[in-house]
Amino acid sequence: MDRPRIAAFPKGFFQQLLDRTGWSLEDWIRAAASLGVDGVELYPGFLEGRDAPYLARLRNLAAEVGLSLPMMCASPDFIDPRPGAWERAIAEERTLIDVMAELNPHGSWCSVRVLSGQRWPAVALDEGVQCVVEAIEKLVPYAEKKRVFLVMENHYKDGLWSYPEFAQHSEAFLTIVRRVTSPWFGVNFDPSNALIAGEDPLALLDQVLDLVVCMHASDRSLRPGYTLADLGAHRGVGYPEALQHGVVGTGLNNYDEILARLARRGFAGWISIEDGQRGGAEGLEDIAASARFLRSVITRCWGGRATVGEAGRAARGPTIGGSHFDG
């Protein structure tokens, strides 16, 4: 049975990579090669350029160290009411689709994230949902032409945003993902974001199981002195003080059950670790520990022996609606 591969997102080095202070994207790719992962998830602000020579340099470096570059953690804001913002968000997303197609030539599987956008004041639910659905529907034909998946995450808040996610809660999120029908569109599932929304990650997963293309693996635990009641009182402005990041498998998420349900569905997409919040050598070891944990659960749920960089998997993608994508 095909099984998931593991990527990593450098959460602990986010600002350094944005500011180009001490770390470059090339440095992160080299470091990730020693962490027991198969690929690296990118963020638009990490890129120092979008021209073909620069992207070829990244692609060649990743190949040299044995990694893929399968996921782009884009954060479009399709709710922004300012003049021209909707059109600019669509144009930016098209550019990132081009970037990922350039980084993953010859049909290798890759994805670009879409979000709803920020919870701007005075934007009604129906109006915001319509803005998002229309934007994604405009992008899907272009993504299909480039053979790039669009994936919508049940998201909380981009680190550079002022407001939390418009579709943070399942009512809006499920409405959007059910209205867009394309084999090139699916869900990037994040169980920790369901926790922040005050919802049950497993209950949400069950509602999108057929749509999951890839997922984020992070884990949250309660800070000392806090209870689940404190988390339930969170109203979505700023990250909940009750929760802290940690190594995957040490927090509130039941990854054994999450991955077991995905395995029964035939999921074989990418699982990207969002960890390393501590930064530095400790952050890198946290990512490596998360990778070891995930690989052990994948072995139990999918069977066989999970190895880093399994041969023949580079052009294989996830199961969506019963159909398997082949590059």
SERO-4910 file (N, C-alpha, C, O; in steps of 0.05 Angstrom, whole numbers):
BEGIN
 pado doro    nc1    nc2    nc3   cac1   cac2   cac3    cc1    cc2    cc3    oc1    oc2    oc3
  Met    A     17    -24      0      0      0      0     18     25      0     37     27     16
  Asp    A     11     44    -17     25     70    -17     19     83     10     -2     80     21
  Arg    A     39     97     21     36    110     47     46    139     46     60    146     26
  Pro    A     40    155     66     47    183     65     78    187     67     93    169     76
  Arg    A     86    210     57    113    219     62    113    244     80     92    257     83
  Ile    A    135    249     92    137    270    113    153    293    104    176    291     94
  Ala    A    141    317    106    155    342    101    158    358    127    148    349    148
  Ala    A    171    381    126    173    397    150    172    427    142    181    435    121
  Phe    A    159    442    160    158    471    157    174    484    180    170    476    203
  Pro    A    192    503    175    210    513    195    198    534    213    206    558    211
  Lys    A    179    527    229    164    547    246    183    562    264    180    586    268
  Gly    A    203    548    275    221    561    294    241    580    280    254    596    294
  Phe    A    242    579    254    261    596    239    246    615    220    258    627    202
  Phe    A    220    618    225    202    633    207    212    662    203    216    670    180
  Gln    A    217    676    225    224    704    222    252    707    211    258    726    196
  Gln    A    270    689    218    298    691    207    297    687    177    312    701    163
  Leu    A    281    669    168    279    664    139    266    687    124    273    693    102
  Leu    A    247    700    137    234    723    125    254    747    124    255    761    104
  Asp    A    269    751    146    287    774    148    314    770    135    330    788    133
  Arg    A    319    744    127    346    737    117    368    742    138    389    751    131
  Thr    A    362    736    163    381    741    184    392    715    194    379    701    210
  Gly    A    415    708    185    429    684    195    422    658    180    438    640    179
  Trp    A    398    657    169    389    633    154    378    641    127    363    660    124
  Ser    A    386    625    107    374    628     81    356    603     76    358    583     91
  Leu    A    340    604     56    324    580     49    342    557     42    336    534     49
  Glu    A    364    562     29    383    541     23    394    528     48    398    504     50
  Asp    A    400    545     68    409    534     94    389    515    106    395    494    116
  Trp    A    363    523    105    342    507    117    339    480    102    336    459    114
  Ile    A    341    481     75    339    456     60    361    437     67    357    413     70
  Arg    A    386    448     70    408    431     77    404    419    105    409    395    110
  Ala    A    395    436    124    390    426    151    369    405    152    371    385    167
  Ala    A    347    409    137    325    390    137    333    362    127    320    342    135
  Ala    A    354    361    111    362    335    100    372    316    122    373    292    117
  Ser    A    378    326    145    388    309    167    367    303    188    373    292    209
  Leu    A    342    310    182    321    309    203    302    285    200    283    282    215
  Gly    A    308    268    180    291    244    176    265    250    162    245    236    165
  Val    A    264    272    146    240    278    130    246    274    100    269    270     92
  Asp    A    225    274     85    227    270     56    226    295     39    233    295     16
  Gly    A    216    317     52    212    341     37    211    366     55    211    363     79
  Val    A    209    389     42    208    415     56    184    430     46    179    432     22
  Glu    A    168    441     64    146    458     57    156    487     56    170    496     74
  Leu    A    148    501     35    157    529     31    136    549     39    113    543     43
  Tyr    A    145    574     41    128    597     47    137    619     28    161    622     23
  Pro    A    118    634     16    126    654     -4    148    673      4    166    679    -12
  Gly    A    147    682     29    167    701     38    194    690     42    214    705     45
  Phe    A    197    663     42    224    651     44    239    654     18    264    653     17
  Leu    A    225    656     -5    238    657    -31    253    683    -35    242    704    -30
  Glu    A    277    681    -44    293    705    -50    288    715    -79    298    736    -86
  Gly    A    274    700    -94    267    707   -121    246    687   -132    240    667   -119
  Arg    A    236    693   -156    217    675   -169    225    670   -197    209    659   -213
  Asp    A    248    678   -204    258    674   -232    267    645   -235    274    631   -216
  Ala    A    268    637   -260    274    609   -267    302    600   -257    304    578   -246
  Pro    A    323    617   -260    349    608   -250    350    603   -220    362    584   -210
  Tyr    A    337    621   -204    337    618   -175    321    592   -168    330    577   -151
  Leu    A    298    588   -180    282    565   -174    297    539   -182    295    519   -168
  Ala    A    311    540   -204    327    517   -212    349    511   -192    355    487   -186
  Arg    A    360    532   -180    381    528   -159    369    514   -135    381    495   -124
  Leu    A    345    522   -127    332    509   -104    325    480   -111    329    462    -95
  Arg    A    314    476   -135    306    449   -143    331    430   -143    329    408   -135
  Asn    A    353    440   -154    377    424   -156    389    418   -128    398    396   -123
  Leu    A    388    438   -110    398    434    -83    381    412    -69    392    394    -56
  Ala    A    354    415    -71    337    395    -58    343    367    -68    344    348    -53
  Ala    A    346    364    -95    352    338   -106    379    328    -97    382    304    -91
  Glu    A    398    346    -94    425    338    -85    425    327    -57    440    308    -51
  Val    A    408    338    -39    407    328    -12    385    308     -7    380    299     15
  Gly    A    371    300    -29    351    279    -27    324    287    -17    310    270     -5
  Leu    A    316    312    -21    290    322    -12    273    331    -35    283    337    -56
  Ser    A    247    331    -30    227    343    -48    219    370    -38    223    376    -14
  Leu    A    206    386    -55    195    412    -48    166    412    -55    158    425    -74
  Pro    A    149    397    -41    122    390    -51    100    410    -44     79    410    -57
  Met    A    104    427    -24     82    443    -13     89    472    -10    111    479     -2
  Met    A     71    490    -18     74    519    -14     53    528      5     29    527     -1
  Cys    A     62    539     28     44    547     49     35    576     44     42    595     59
  Ala    A     20    580     22     11    607     15    -12    616     33    -26    600     44
  Ser    A    -16    642     35    -36    654     52    -52    676     38    -51    699     46
  Pro    A    -67    669     16    -82    689      3   -105    700     20   -116    685     36
  Asp    A   -111    725     17   -133    737     31   -155    745     11   -154    767      0
  Phe    A   -174    728      7   -196    733    -12   -219    749      1   -239    754    -13
  Ile    A   -216    756     26   -237    771     40   -231    801     41   -249    817     46
  Asp    A   -206    808     37   -197    836     40   -215    854     24   -216    852     -1
  Pro    A   -229    873     37   -248    890     23   -236    914      8   -250    929     -5
  Arg    A   -210    918     11   -198    941     -1   -198    939    -32   -195    917    -42
  Pro    A   -200    961    -46   -202    961    -75   -178    946    -88   -155    951    -82
  Gly    A   -184    927   -105   -164    912   -120   -151    889   -105   -135    874   -116
  Ala    A   -157    886    -78   -144    866    -62   -151    838    -72   -133    820    -72
  Trp    A   -176    833    -79   -185    806    -88   -170    798   -113   -160    776   -115
  Glu    A   -168    816   -132   -154    811   -157   -124    806   -152   -112    788   -165
  Arg    A   -112    822   -134    -84    818   -128    -79    791   -115    -59    778   -121
  Ala    A    -97    782    -98    -93    757    -84    -94    734   -105    -79    714   -103
  Ile    A   -112    736   -124   -114    715   -145    -89    715   -162    -78    694   -168
  Ala    A    -79    739   -169    -55    741   -185    -31    729   -171    -14    716   -183
  Glu    A    -28    735   -145     -6    724   -129     -8    693   -128     13    680   -129
  Glu    A    -32    683   -124    -35    654   -123    -27    641   -149    -15    620   -149
  Arg    A    -34    653   -172    -26    643   -198      5    642   -200     16    623   -210
  Thr    A     18    663   -190     47    664   -191     59    641   -175     78    629   -183
  Leu    A     47    635   -151     57    614   -134     52    586   -147     67    568   -143
  Ile    A     30    584   -161     25    559   -177     48    555   -197     58    533   -201
  Asp    A     55    577   -210     78    576   -229    104    568   -216    119    551   -226
  Val    A    108    579   -192    133    572   -177    134    542   -171    154    529   -175
  Met    A    112    532   -161    112    503   -154    114    485   -178    126    464   -176
  Ala    A    102    493   -200    105    478   -225    134    478   -234    144    457   -245
  Glu    A    148    500   -230    176    502   -237    194    485   -219    213    473   -227
  Leu    A    187    484   -193    202    469   -173    197    439   -175    213    423   -166
  Asn    A    174    431   -187    166    403   -189    159    396   -218    136    391   -224
  Pro    A    179    396   -235    174    391   -264    167    361   -269    169    344   -251
  His    A    159    356   -293    153    328   -302    131    315   -287    131    291   -284
  Gly    A    112    331   -277     88    320   -265     91    311   -236     74    298   -225
  Ser    A    114    318   -223    117    310   -195     95    324   -178     87    347   -184
  Trp    A     84    309   -159     62    320   -143     70    344   -127     92    345   -115
  Cys    A     53    365   -127     58    389   -111     31    403   -106     12    398   -120
  Ser    A     31    420    -85      7    435    -78     13    463    -70     36    470    -62
  Val    A     -7    480    -73     -6    508    -63    -31    511    -45    -53    505    -53
  Arg    A    -26    522    -21    -48    526     -2    -65    550    -11    -55    570    -21
  Val    A    -91    547     -7   -109    570     -8   -122    573     20   -127    553     33
  Leu    A   -128    597     27   -143    603     52   -168    619     45   -172    626     21
  Ser    A   -184    625     64   -206    644     59   -196    673     60   -201    688     42
  Gly    A   -182    679     81   -172    706     86   -177    714    114   -186    698    130
  Gln    A   -172    739    120   -176    749    147   -205    754    153   -222    759    136
  Arg    A   -211    754    179   -238    759    188   -242    790    191   -244    801    212
  Trp    A   -243    802    167   -246    831    167   -272    840    179   -293    827    173
  Pro    A   -273    861    195   -298    870    206   -319    878    185   -312    888    163
  Ala    A   -343    872    191   -366    880    174   -369    864    148   -385    871    131
  Val    A   -354    842    145   -358    824    122   -375    801    131   -368    785    149
  Ala    A   -399    799    119   -419    779    127   -410    751    118   -394    749    100
  Leu    A   -420    731    132   -413    703    125   -418    696     96   -400    687     82
  Asp    A   -442    701     87   -449    694     59   -432    709     39   -423    697     19
  Glu    A   -427    734     44   -411    750     26   -382    740     25   -370    737      4
  Gly    A   -371    734     49   -343    724     49   -341    697     36   -322    692     21
  Val    A   -360    678     41   -359    652     28   -359    655     -2   -344    641    -16
  Gln    A   -377    672    -12   -379    676    -41   -352    686    -53   -344    678    -74
  Cys    A   -339    705    -39   -314    716    -48   -293    693    -51   -278    692    -70
  Val    A   -292    676    -31   -272    655    -30   -278    634    -52   -260    626    -66
  Val    A   -303    625    -54   -310    605    -74   -304    615   -102   -293    600   -118
  Glu    A   -312    640   -108   -307    651   -134   -277    652   -140   -268    647   -163
  Ala    A   -261    659   -120   -232    661   -125   -220    634   -131   -205    631   -149
  Ile    A   -228    614   -115   -217    587   -119   -226    576   -146   -210    564   -160
  Glu    A   -251    581   -153   -260    571   -179   -246    584   -202   -244    572   -223
  Lys    A   -237    609   -199   -221    622   -219   -194    609   -222   -182    608   -243
  Leu    A   -183    600   -199   -156    589   -198   -154    560   -207   -133    552   -218
  Val    A   -175    544   -202   -173    516   -207   -165    509   -236   -148    492   -240
  Pro    A   -177    521   -257   -169    514   -284   -139    519   -289   -126    504   -303
  Tyr    A   -129    541   -278   -100    547   -281    -83    526   -267    -63    517   -277
  Ala    A    -91    519   -242    -77    499   -227    -77    472   -241    -56    458   -242
  Glu    A    -99    465   -253   -101    439   -267    -83    440   -292    -69    420   -297
  Lys    A    -82    462   -306    -64    464   -329    -35    460   -321    -20    448   -336
  Lys    A    -28    470   -297      0    468   -287      4    443   -271     27    437   -263
  Arg    A    -17    426   -267    -15    402   -252     -6    407   -223     12    393   -212
  Val    A    -19    427   -211    -13    434   -183    -40    433   -167    -60    444   -176
  Phe    A    -40    419   -145    -64    418   -128    -68    443   -112    -48    455   -102
  Leu    A    -92    452   -110    -99    473    -91   -111    460    -66   -129    443    -69
  Val    A   -102    468    -43   -111    455    -18   -119    477      1   -104    495      7
  Met    A   -143    475     12   -153    494     32   -150    482     60   -158    460     65
  Glu    A   -137    498     77   -132    489    104   -154    500    124   -163    522    121
  Asn    A   -161    483    143   -177    493    166   -157    508    183   -143    496    200
  His    A   -156    534    179   -133    550    188   -141    568    212   -165    573    217
  Tyr    A   -120    577    226   -126    596    248   -117    624    240   -134    643    240
  Lys    A    -92    628    234    -83    656    229    -54    655    218    -37    643    230
  Asp    A    -50    668    196    -23    672    186     -8    690    205    -19    709    216
  Gly    A     18    685    209     34    700    228     36    730    221     43    746    238
  Leu    A     31    737    196     33    765    187      6    779    185      5    803    178
  Trp    A    -16    765    192    -42    777    190    -50    792    216    -38    787    237
  Ser    A    -69    811    213    -80    825    236   -103    810    249   -105    809    273
  Tyr    A   -119    797    232   -143    783    242   -141    753    238   -126    744    220
  Pro    A   -156    738    254   -156    709    249   -170    701    223   -181    719    209
  Glu    A   -169    676    216   -181    665    192   -211    669    191   -225    664    210
  Phe    A   -221    678    168   -250    682    164   -264    655    167   -285    653    181
  Ala    A   -253    634    155   -266    607    156   -252    590    177   -248    566    173
  Gln    A   -245    601    200   -233    586    221   -251    564    231   -242    542    237
  His    A   -276    570    234   -295    550    245   -307    534    222   -309    542    199
  Ser    A   -317    510    230   -324    491    209   -348    499    193   -351    490    170
  Glu    A   -366    516    203   -389    524    188   -381    536    161   -390    527    140
  Ala    A   -363    556    162   -355    569    138   -336    551    122   -337    550     97
  Phe    A   -317    538    136   -297    521    122   -311    499    106   -304    495     83
  Leu    A   -329    485    118   -343    463    104   -360    473     82   -362    459     61
  Thr    A   -372    495     85   -389    507     63   -371    512     39   -379    506     16
  Ile    A   -348    523     43   -330    530     21   -319    504      7   -322    502    -17
  Val    A   -309    486     22   -296    462     10   -316    444     -4   -309    430    -22
  Arg    A   -341    445      5   -362    429     -8   -373    442    -34   -385    429    -50
  Arg    A   -369    468    -36   -379    482    -60   -360    481    -84   -368    485   -106
  Val    A   -334    476    -78   -315    475   -100   -311    446   -108   -302    430    -91
  Thr    A   -318    439   -132   -316    411   -140   -296    408   -163   -302    416   -186
  Ser    A   -273    398   -157   -252    393   -177   -233    372   -166   -227    373   -142
  Pro    A   -223    354   -182   -203    335   -173   -177    348   -167   -159    335   -156
  Trp    A   -174    374   -173   -149    389   -168   -152    407   -143   -135    424   -138
  Phe    A   -174    403   -128   -178    418   -104   -184    399    -81   -199    380    -84
  Gly    A   -173    405    -58   -178    388    -34   -172    402     -9   -170    427     -8
  Val    A   -168    387     13   -164    398     40   -136    392     50   -126    370     46
  Asn    A   -123    412     62   -100    408     78   -109    408    108   -115    429    119
  Phe    A   -111    384    119   -123    382    146   -102    388    168    -80    378    167
  Asp    A   -111    404    187    -93    411    210   -109    406    236   -126    422    243
  Pro    A   -103    384    250   -118    379    274   -114    399    296   -133    404    312
  Ser    A    -91    411    298    -86    431    319   -103    456    315   -112    468    335
  Asn    A   -108    464    290   -125    487    285   -154    481    293   -169    500    300
  Ala    A   -163    456    291   -189    450    300   -191    454    331   -211    464    341
  Leu    A   -170    446    345   -169    451    374   -172    481    381   -187    488    398
  Ile    A   -157    497    366   -158    526    371   -186    537    366   -195    556    379
  Ala    A   -200    525    346   -227    534    340   -248    523    360   -271    529    358
  Gly    A   -238    508    379   -256    496    399   -272    473    389   -294    467    399
  Glu    A   -262    459    368   -276    437    356   -260    411    358   -236    412    365
  Asp    A   -274    389    354   -262    363    356   -247    356    330   -260    354    309
  Pro    A   -220    353    330   -206    347    305   -216    322    291   -218    322    267
  Leu    A   -223    301    306   -232    276    293   -260    280    281   -265    269    259
  Ala    A   -277    295    293   -303    300    282   -301    316    256   -315    311    237
  Leu    A   -283    336    255   -278    351    231   -266    333    209   -274    335    186
  Leu    A   -247    317    217   -234    299    197   -255    281    184   -254    277    160
  Asp    A   -273    270    200   -293    253    189   -310    266    167   -320    254    149
  Gln    A   -313    293    170   -330    307    150   -315    314    125   -327    321    105
  Val    A   -288    313    125   -273    320    101   -255    297     92   -237    301     75
  Leu    A   -259    273    103   -240    251     99   -236    246     69   -213    240     61
  Asp    A   -257    247     53   -254    242     24   -240    264      9   -232    261    -14
  Leu    A   -236    287     22   -224    310      9   -195    316     18   -182    333      6
  Val    A   -185    301     37   -158    307     48   -137    300     28   -135    276     19
  Val    A   -122    319     19   -100    316      0    -73    314     15    -55    299      7
  Cys    A    -70    330     36    -46    331     51    -53    342     79    -76    350     83
  Met    A    -34    342     97    -41    352    124    -17    365    138      6    359    131
  His    A    -23    381    157     -3    392    175     -3    375    201    -25    369    211
  Ala    A     20    369    211     23    354    236     36    372    256     61    376    256
  Ser    A     21    384    274     32    398    297     17    387    321     -3    373    318
  Asp    A     27    393    344     14    384    368     14    406    389     34    421    392
  Arg    A     -7    408    404    -10    428    424    -16    414    451    -30    394    452
  Ser    A     -5    425    472    -11    416    499    -19    440    516    -13    463    509
  Leu    A    -32    434    538    -40    456    556    -16    465    572     -1    449    583
  Arg    A    -13    491    574      8    502    591      1    496    620    -22    494    628
  Pro    A     21    494    637     16    490    666     -3    510    677      0    534    672
  Gly    A    -23    501    692    -42    519    705    -67    524    688    -85    537    698
  Tyr    A    -67    514    663    -91    519    646   -107    493    644    -96    471    648
  Thr    A   -132    496    637   -150    473    632   -163    476    605   -161    496    592
  Leu    A   -177    455    597   -192    456    572   -214    477    572   -221    488    551
  Ala    A   -224    484    596   -243    505    598   -231    532    590   -245    548    578
  Asp    A   -206    536    596   -192    561    588   -190    562    557   -193    584    546
  Leu    A   -185    539    545   -184    538    516   -211    544    504   -213    559    484
  Gly    A   -232    533    516   -259    538    506   -267    567    508   -285    576    493
  Ala    A   -255    582    526   -262    610    529   -248    628    509   -254    652    507
  His    A   -229    616    494   -214    632    474   -233    641    452   -249    626    442
  Arg    A   -230    666    444   -248    677    424   -234    684    397   -245    699    381
  Gly    A   -211    673    393   -199    676    367   -184    701    362   -178    707    338
  Val    A   -177    717    382   -160    741    378   -133    735    391   -131    735    416
  Gly    A   -113    731    376    -87    723    386    -86    693    392   -107    681    396
  Tyr    A    -63    681    392    -61    653    398    -69    647    427    -62    663    445
  Pro    A    -83    625    432    -92    619    459    -69    616    478    -51    601    473
  Glu    A    -70    630    500    -49    628    520    -48    600    533    -27    592    543
  Ala    A    -71    586    532    -72    560    545    -56    539    530    -49    518    542
  Leu    A    -50    543    504    -37    522    488     -8    529    482     -1    553    478
  Gln    A      8    509    480     36    512    472     43    490    451     33    468    453
  His    A     61    497    432     70    478    413     88    457    426    101    463    447
  Gly    A     90    434    414    109    414    423    113    393    402    102    394    380
  Val    A    130    373    409    136    351    391    110    336    384     93    332    402
  Val    A    106    329    359     82    315    351     81    288    366    101    273    368
  Gly    A     57    283    377     53    258    392     54    263    422     49    244    438
  Thr    A     61    287    431     63    293    459     41    311    469     40    318    493
  Gly    A     22    318    452      2    338    459    -26    326    459    -30    302    464
  Leu    A    -46    343    453    -74    336    455    -85    320    431   -106    307    434
  Asn    A    -71    321    409    -81    307    385    -76    277    386    -55    268    395
  Asn    A    -96    262    378    -94    233    377    -85    224    350   -101    217    332
  Tyr    A    -59    225    345    -48    219    319    -51    190    311    -53    184    287
  Asp    A    -51    172    330    -56    144    323    -83    141    309    -86    127    289
  Glu    A   -104    154    320   -130    151    309   -133    168    283   -146    160    264
  Ile    A   -121    192    283   -122    209    259   -110    194    235   -123    193    214
  Leu    A    -87    183    239    -73    170    217    -86    143    210    -86    135    187
  Ala    A    -98    129    230   -112    104    225   -136    110    206   -141     94    188
  Arg    A   -150    131    211   -173    138    194   -164    145    166   -177    137    146
  Leu    A   -142    159    164   -132    166    137   -122    141    123   -126    139     99
  Ala    A   -110    123    137   -100     98    125   -123     82    114   -121     71     92
  Arg    A   -144     80    130   -168     65    120   -180     77     95   -192     63     79
  Arg    A   -177    103     92   -187    117     69   -169    113     45   -177    119     22
  Gly    A   -144    104     49   -125    101     27   -108    126     22    -97    129      1
  Phe    A   -107    144     42    -91    168     40    -62    161     36    -51    144     49
  Ala    A    -49    175     16    -20    171     12     -7    197      5     12    198    -11
  Gly    A    -16    219     17     -6    246     11     17    253     30     28    237     44
  Trp    A     23    279     30     44    290     47     34    298     74     11    308     76
  Ile    A     50    293     95     44    302    122     67    321    129     90    312    132
  Ser    A     61    347    133     82    366    138     83    374    168     62    383    179
  Ile    A    106    371    180    109    377    208    111    407    212    127    420    200
  Glu    A     94    418    230     96    446    238    106    445    267     90    445    286
  Asp    A    132    445    270    144    443    296    170    458    296    175    474    277
  Gly    A    187    454    316    212    469    317    209    497    327    226    514    323
  Gln    A    187    502    342    181    529    351    203    540    369    207    564    370
  Arg    A    218    522    382    239    532    400    263    544    385    278    560    396
  Gly    A    266    538    359    287    549    343    314    536    350    316    520    368
  Gly    A    334    543    334    361    533    339    363    503    338    347    489    326
  Ala    A    384    492    351    389    463    351    366    448    364    359    426    356
  Glu    A    354    460    385    332    447    399    308    444    380    295    424    380
  Gly    A    303    465    365    281    464    346    285    443    325    266    429    318
  Leu    A    309    441    315    315    420    295    311    392    307    300    374    293
  Glu    A    319    388    332    316    362    344    286    356    349    277    333    347
  Asp    A    270    377    355    241    373    358    229    363    332    212    346    332
  Ile    A    237    375    309    227    366    283    235    337    278    219    321    269
  Ala    A    260    330    284    269    303    280    254    283    298    247    261    289
  Ala    A    248    292    323    232    274    341    204    271    330    192    250    332
  Ser    A    192    293    320    166    291    308    165    272    284    147    257    280
  Ala    A    186    274    268    188    256    244    190    227    253    178    209    241
  Arg    A    206    221    274    208    194    283    181    183    293    174    161    287
  Phe    A    167    200    308    141    192    318    122    186    294    109    165    294
  Leu    A    120    205    275    102    201    253    109    176    237     91    162    228
  Arg    A    134    171    233    142    148    217    134    122    231    127    102    219
  Ser    A    135    122    258    127     98    273     97     93    270     88     70    268
  Val    A     82    115    271     53    112    268     45    104    240     28     87    236
  Ile    A     59    115    220     54    107    192     60     78    188     45     64    174
  Thr    A     81     68    201     88     39    198     65     22    210     57      2    198
  Arg    A     54     30    233     33     15    245      7     16    228     -6     -4    225
  Cys    A      1     40    218    -25     43    204    -25     34    175    -45     24    165
  Trp    A     -2     37    162     -1     30    133     13      3    129     11     -8    107
  Gly    A     27     -7    149     41    -33    147     68    -29    134     74     -9    122
  Gly    A     84    -51    136    110    -50    123    129    -33    140    125    -27    163
  Arg    A    151    -26    127    172    -11    140    174     16    126    182     18    103
  Ala    A    168     38    141    170     65    129    198     74    129    212     74    149
  Thr    A    208     82    106    236     91    103    236    119     92    217    127     78
  Val    A    257    134     96    259    161     86    265    159     56    282    144     47
  Gly    A    250    175     40    255    177     11    249    151     -3    266    142    -19
  Glu    A    226    139      1    220    113    -11    221    115    -41    211    134    -53
  Ala    A    234     96    -53    238     96    -82    211     95    -96    193     81    -88
  Gly    A    210    110   -118    186    109   -135    163    125   -125    141    124   -137
  Arg    A    167    141   -103    144    156    -92    144    185   -101    124    200    -96
  Ala    A    165    194   -114    167    223   -120    145    233   -138    136    256   -135
  Ala    A    134    216   -156    114    226   -174     86    214   -167     67    217   -182
  Arg    A     84    203   -143     58    192   -135     45    211   -116     58    224    -99
  Gly    A     19    215   -119      5    234   -103    -16    221    -86    -17    196    -83
  Pro    A    -34    237    -75    -54    227    -56    -78    216    -70    -83    220    -93
  Thr    A    -94    201    -54   -120    192    -64   -140    214    -59   -142    225    -37
  Ile    A   -156    221    -80   -177    241    -77   -202    230    -89   -203    223   -113
  Gly    A   -222    227    -73   -247    217    -84   -245    190    -98   -260    184   -117
  Gly    A   -226    174    -89   -223    147    -99   -204    145   -123   -199    122   -132
  Ser    A   -194    167   -133   -176    167   -156   -148    174   -147   -144    192   -131
  His    A   -128    160   -157   -100    165   -149    -86    181   -171    -88    175   -194
  Phe    A    -73    202   -162    -59    220   -181    -31    208   -187    -17    202   -168
  Asp    A    -24    206   -212      2    198   -220     14    220   -237      1    230   -255
  Gly    A     40    226   -231     53    247   -247     59    236   -275     71    251   -291
***
